[in-house]
């Protein structure tokens, strides 16, 4: 084997190992990340309290002051 092919094999193995470690780390991170909530986010116009309610609700009553609010749109 020539020196060029040895260097190429070393660099290729190193890059493959880094890619494998990155892939495993990403897979592990995703397994421990919380699932996104399907709830709708509301912010009270009267007391500014932020709360969630079921996804099928369009207007919700604030648990702090009782005012009705519409969903927050991002």
Secondary structure, DSSP 8 states (H G I E B T S, - for coil): --HHHHHHHHHHHHHHHHHHHHHHHHHHHHHHS------EEEE-TTT--EEEE-TT-SEEE-TTT--EEEB---
